[in-house]
């Protein structure tokens, strides 16, 4: 049977499903997208009424997701079901895929045990996955102990058509840019940066944060459009990356996206990140605010701009020369899953 891939997940620009589908199309591999979110949240006006309706209808819509997903077995007849997250899939639904000799793989952007992005259905399904792809290699022993039989290391990536050097490199602004969703740890670290340095924050979930009271912080209160990403990144003197405790990450998408977009990256010093980038970015010691502030001051007070221009340029070249694109990851994934 020729490869036929059913992709399950949210389908908007930059998601796993969107990116994988573009690579499969390029490779002329048959695929179909099951966008569960259109069922779970059929937005009409995108206001408070929609949010209330989504909550009221959640259980009903979750059942509908599973009913329609089961129908795809007969309608599309996939040989591979590739799931992004899978919070709303019931174990009984996956059993039906297994009975039809369909390989079930999960590429979860979140830690399975992050209680903000998990569910009992997901945890009860762990033993049913033939393959789990994850960049969290340091958690694999725990994953195996909790039912995942075949975790495989697949690192994060950049998306070539979104994360790229701008055609015209903008003038660098004297600011720090942070792009990411809200977390208490991120709020604490950003609030501890010396107050005279401008910090621009982009991302979801910051609406209730009091961080905007810091006079040096500009809180954009929206998710950065992917098309805007390279210009914002390349125009910032420092692009700060802060990992989250909730996902227990040692690497994340931003170390690839920022460097691929020709930005100077300042990120937490972890062994996996250093393996990927070596000395081609700036590091700060985890949970060491003094070291973070010293590193930032060194950049902003430096009279030798060429040093940091060279680091930025080398980071850009390294991330491109070492097979770190979404194309590379999907081809690696397909080698294991087929």
ZADRENSE-214699 format. One line per 3 residues: number of its first residue (from 1); their letters; for each residue x negated, z negated, y of C-alpha. Coordinates in Angstrom, 1 decimal. Layout:
REM residues N
NUM) a) X:Z:Y; ...
//
This chain:
REM residues 338
1) xxx) 0.0:0.0:0.0; -1.4:1.0:3.4; -1.9:-1.8:6.0
4) xxx) 1.3:-2.6:7.9; 1.0:-5.6:10.3; 3.9:-7.6:11.6
7) xxx) 2.8:-9.5:14.8; 4.6:-12.7:15.6; 4.2:-14.4:19.0
10) xxx) 4.8:-14.1:22.7; 4.3:-10.6:24.0; 3.2:-10.5:27.7
13) xxx) -0.1:-9.1:29.2; -3.1:-10.9:27.8; -1.5:-12.8:24.9
16) xxx) -2.8:-12.5:21.3; 0.1:-10.3:20.3; -0.2:-7.9:23.3
19) xxx) -4.0:-7.5:22.8; -3.9:-7.2:19.0; -1.2:-4.6:19.3
22) xxx) -3.3:-2.4:21.6; -6.3:-2.5:19.2; -4.0:-1.7:16.2
25) xxx) -2.5:1.2:18.1; -6.0:2.5:19.0; -7.0:2.3:15.3
28) xxx) -3.7:4.0:14.2; -2.7:1.0:12.1; 1.1:0.6:11.6
31) xxx) 2.4:-2.5:13.4; 5.5:-4.1:14.8; 5.9:-6.9:17.3
34) xxx) 8.3:-9.8:16.7; 8.6:-11.5:20.1; 10.2:-14.8:19.3
37) xxx) 10.3:-15.8:22.9; 13.0:-13.3:23.8; 15.2:-15.1:21.4
40) xxx) 14.1:-18.6:22.3; 14.3:-18.1:26.0; 16.5:-15.1:27.0
43) xxx) 15.8:-15.4:30.8; 18.6:-14.2:33.0; 17.8:-15.6:36.5
46) xxx) 14.6:-17.6:35.7; 16.0:-20.7:37.4; 17.0:-24.3:36.4
49) xxx) 20.1:-23.0:34.7; 18.0:-20.9:32.3; 15.9:-24.0:31.5
52) xxx) 18.9:-26.1:30.8; 20.5:-23.4:28.6; 17.2:-23.0:26.7
55) xxx) 17.2:-26.7:25.9; 20.8:-26.8:24.9; 20.5:-23.7:22.6
58) xxx) 17.0:-24.5:21.2; 18.1:-25.4:17.7; 20.5:-22.5:17.4
61) xxx) 18.0:-20.0:18.7; 15.3:-21.4:16.4; 17.5:-20.7:13.4
64) xxx) 18.1:-17.2:14.8; 14.4:-16.6:15.1; 14.0:-17.4:11.4
67) xxx) 16.9:-15.3:10.3; 15.7:-12.2:12.2; 12.1:-12.7:11.0
70) xxx) 13.3:-12.7:7.4; 15.1:-9.4:8.0; 11.8:-7.8:9.0
73) xxx) 10.6:-8.1:5.4; 13.2:-5.4:4.4; 13.2:-3.5:7.7
76) xxx) 9.4:-3.1:8.3; 7.9:-4.1:4.9; 4.7:-5.5:6.3
79) xxx) 1.6:-6.2:4.1; 0.3:-8.7:6.7; 2.2:-11.2:8.8
82) xxx) -0.1:-12.3:11.6; 1.2:-15.3:13.5; 0.2:-16.6:16.9
85) xxx) 1.0:-20.4:16.8; 4.2:-20.3:14.7; 5.8:-23.5:16.1
88) xxx) 9.3:-22.2:15.4; 8.8:-20.8:11.9; 10.4:-22.8:9.1
91) xxx) 8.4:-23.2:5.9; 11.3:-21.7:3.9; 10.9:-18.5:5.9
94) xxx) 7.2:-18.2:5.1; 8.0:-18.8:1.4; 10.1:-15.6:1.5
97) xxx) 7.1:-13.7:2.8; 4.9:-15.1:0.1; 7.4:-14.1:-2.6
100) xxx) 7.1:-10.6:-1.4; 3.3:-10.6:-1.8; 2.7:-10.5:2.0
103) xxx) -0.5:-12.0:3.3; 0.2:-14.7:5.9; -2.4:-15.4:8.5
106) xxx) -2.3:-17.6:11.6; -4.4:-17.2:14.7; -3.4:-20.3:16.7
109) xxx) -4.8:-20.5:20.3; -4.1:-24.2:20.2; -5.3:-27.0:17.9
112) xxx) -2.6:-27.4:15.2; -2.5:-31.2:15.9; -2.2:-30.9:19.7
115) xxx) 1.2:-32.7:20.0; 2.0:-30.8:23.2; 1.9:-27.5:21.2
118) xxx) 2.9:-28.3:17.7; 6.0:-29.0:15.6; 6.9:-30.5:12.3
121) xxx) 7.7:-27.0:10.9; 4.2:-25.8:11.8; 2.5:-28.8:10.2
124) xxx) 4.7:-28.5:7.1; 3.6:-24.8:6.8; -0.1:-25.3:6.9
127) xxx) -0.5:-25.1:3.1; 1.4:-21.8:3.1; -1.1:-19.8:5.2
130) xxx) -3.4:-17.6:3.2; -5.8:-17.5:6.2; -6.2:-19.5:9.4
133) xxx) -8.4:-18.1:12.1; -9.8:-20.6:14.6; -12.7:-21.1:17.1
136) xxx) -12.6:-24.9:16.3; -15.2:-24.8:13.5; -15.9:-28.5:14.2
139) xxx) -12.4:-29.3:13.0; -12.4:-27.4:9.8; -13.1:-30.4:7.5
142) xxx) -10.0:-32.1:9.0; -8.0:-28.9:8.7; -8.8:-28.6:5.0
145) xxx) -7.9:-32.3:4.4; -4.5:-31.7:6.0; -3.6:-28.7:3.9
148) xxx) -5.3:-25.6:5.4; -7.0:-24.0:2.4; -8.9:-21.2:4.1
151) xxx) -9.9:-21.7:7.7; -12.2:-19.0:9.0; -14.3:-19.1:12.2
154) xxx) -13.2:-16.6:14.8; -14.5:-17.2:18.3; -12.7:-16.5:21.6
157) xxx) -13.1:-13.3:23.5; -12.7:-11.3:26.7; -10.2:-8.4:27.2
160) xxx) -12.1:-5.3:28.5; -9.2:-3.8:30.4; -8.5:-7.1:32.2
163) xxx) -11.9:-8.9:32.4; -14.4:-6.6:34.0; -16.8:-6.2:36.9
166) xxx) -14.9:-5.1:40.0; -15.6:-1.5:41.2; -16.5:-3.1:44.6
169) xxx) -18.1:-6.5:44.3; -16.5:-8.8:46.9; -18.5:-11.0:49.2
172) xxx) -19.1:-14.4:47.7; -17.1:-17.2:49.3; -18.4:-20.7:49.6
175) xxx) -15.9:-22.3:47.2; -15.4:-23.5:43.7; -12.7:-21.8:41.7
178) xxx) -10.9:-23.4:38.8; -8.4:-21.5:36.7; -6.4:-23.4:34.0
181) xxx) -3.3:-25.4:33.2; -2.9:-29.0:34.3; -4.3:-31.8:32.2
184) xxx) -5.1:-35.4:33.2; -8.7:-34.9:32.4; -9.0:-31.8:34.5
187) xxx) -7.2:-33.6:37.4; -9.6:-36.5:37.2; -12.7:-34.3:37.1
190) xxx) -11.6:-32.1:40.0; -10.7:-35.1:42.1; -14.2:-36.5:41.6
193) xxx) -16.1:-33.5:43.0; -17.7:-34.2:46.4; -15.0:-33.9:49.0
196) xxx) -16.8:-31.5:51.4; -16.8:-28.6:48.9; -13.7:-26.3:48.9
199) xxx) -11.9:-26.1:45.5; -9.3:-23.4:44.8; -7.1:-24.2:41.8
202) xxx) -5.0:-21.7:39.9; -2.8:-22.4:37.0; 0.5:-23.8:35.6
205) xxx) 1.7:-27.4:35.5; 0.0:-28.5:38.7; 3.3:-28.9:40.7
208) xxx) 3.6:-32.7:40.1; -0.1:-33.4:40.7; -1.2:-35.3:43.7
211) xxx) -4.5:-33.6:43.8; -3.4:-31.5:46.8; -3.8:-34.6:48.9
214) xxx) -7.6:-34.1:48.7; -8.4:-32.3:51.9; -10.9:-29.9:50.3
217) xxx) -8.4:-28.7:47.5; -6.3:-25.6:47.8; -3.6:-25.7:45.1
220) xxx) -2.2:-22.3:44.5; 0.6:-23.6:42.2; 0.9:-20.4:40.3
223) xxx) -0.7:-18.7:37.3; -3.3:-16.1:38.4; -2.2:-12.5:37.7
226) xxx) -4.6:-11.0:35.2; -5.2:-8.0:37.5; -6.3:-10.3:40.2
229) xxx) -8.7:-12.2:37.9; -12.0:-10.2:38.4; -11.8:-10.2:42.2
232) xxx) -11.1:-13.9:42.4; -13.8:-14.8:39.9; -16.6:-12.6:41.3
235) xxx) -15.9:-13.8:44.9; -16.4:-17.4:44.0; -19.8:-19.1:44.4
238) xxx) -19.0:-21.3:41.3; -16.3:-20.8:38.6; -15.8:-24.2:37.0
241) xxx) -14.6:-24.5:33.4; -13.2:-27.8:32.1; -12.2:-28.2:28.4
244) xxx) -9.1:-30.1:27.4; -8.9:-33.2:25.2; -5.6:-32.1:23.8
247) xxx) -7.0:-29.0:22.1; -10.3:-30.7:21.2; -12.2:-27.5:22.3
250) xxx) -15.9:-27.0:22.4; -15.5:-23.4:23.6; -12.5:-21.6:25.2
253) xxx) -11.4:-18.3:26.6; -12.8:-19.0:30.1; -16.5:-18.9:29.1
256) xxx) -15.9:-15.3:28.0; -13.4:-14.2:30.7; -15.4:-15.5:33.6
259) xxx) -18.8:-14.1:32.6; -17.2:-10.7:31.6; -15.6:-10.6:35.1
262) xxx) -19.0:-11.0:36.8; -18.6:-14.6:37.8; -21.1:-17.4:37.9
265) xxx) -19.9:-19.9:35.2; -20.4:-23.7:35.4; -19.1:-25.2:32.1
268) xxx) -19.5:-28.2:29.9; -22.7:-28.3:27.8; -21.6:-28.0:24.2
271) xxx) -23.7:-26.6:21.3; -21.3:-23.8:20.5; -21.2:-22.6:24.2
274) xxx) -25.0:-22.7:24.4; -25.2:-20.6:21.2; -23.0:-18.0:22.9
277) xxx) -24.5:-17.9:26.4; -27.9:-19.6:26.1; -29.3:-20.1:29.7
280) xxx) -27.1:-17.4:31.2; -24.7:-19.8:32.9; -24.8:-23.3:34.5
283) xxx) -24.0:-26.4:32.5; -23.0:-30.0:33.2; -23.0:-32.9:30.8
286) xxx) -19.6:-33.8:29.4; -17.9:-36.7:31.2; -20.9:-37.1:33.6
289) xxx) -19.4:-36.6:37.1; -22.8:-37.4:38.7; -24.4:-34.6:36.8
292) xxx) -21.6:-32.2:37.7; -21.8:-33.1:41.4; -25.6:-32.7:41.3
295) xxx) -25.4:-29.3:39.7; -22.8:-28.2:42.3; -24.9:-29.4:45.2
298) xxx) -27.9:-27.6:43.9; -26.0:-24.3:44.0; -24.4:-24.8:47.4
301) xxx) -27.6:-26.2:49.0; -29.9:-23.6:47.5; -31.7:-21.2:49.8
304) xxx) -32.6:-18.9:46.9; -29.4:-17.0:46.2; -31.2:-14.5:43.9
307) xxx) -31.6:-17.2:41.2; -27.9:-17.6:40.8; -27.3:-13.9:41.2
310) xxx) -29.7:-13.4:38.2; -27.9:-16.0:36.1; -24.5:-14.3:36.9
313) xxx) -25.8:-10.9:36.0; -27.5:-12.1:32.8; -24.3:-13.8:31.7
316) xxx) -22.3:-10.7:32.3; -24.8:-8.6:30.2; -25.1:-11.1:27.4
319) xxx) -21.3:-11.4:26.9; -21.0:-7.6:26.8; -24.0:-7.0:24.5
322) xxx) -23.1:-9.4:21.8; -19.7:-8.1:20.5; -17.4:-10.6:22.2
325) xxx) -14.4:-8.4:23.1; -10.9:-8.6:21.7; -11.7:-5.3:19.9
328) xxx) -14.5:-7.0:18.0; -12.5:-10.0:17.1; -9.6:-8.0:15.8
331) xxx) -11.8:-5.8:13.6; -13.4:-9.0:12.2; -10.0:-10.4:11.6
334) xxx) -8.8:-7.4:9.7; -11.8:-7.5:7.4; -10.8:-10.9:6.2
337) xx) -7.0:-10.3:6.2; -6.9:-7.1:4.3
//
